[in-house]
Amino acid sequence: MKFAVAVYRTTAQFPRHELYGLSNQLRRAAVSIPSNIAEDKGHRTDREFGNYLLHLRGSLLEVQTQMMIAKELQYIDGEEAQRILASSDAIGRSLNSLINSLREKAA
């Protein structure tokens, strides 16, 4: 959830004309990660949950790509982009660990 909040704060600095473009897309992808983890943990088996986490990893990669685009467009500085990307890398490692743990448990 902290990652989603950081993305919201970062995108608040984007130009106003990006309100319904890149800013909105980044926010939706970032919020979908913790929201869908919470929702799907309550509705699925561990095996299904593990498979669904793979899709969430895709949302994380979407955020990473869009942050790099924002940096290239100079909507954010390199330091801010690196901070968000480092955080997303850490989340990606955690997701991978959780996916592997669920797979091992199912085996």
Helices and strands as residue ranges (DSSP letters): H 2-11, G 16-18, H 22-41, H 46-72, H 78-106
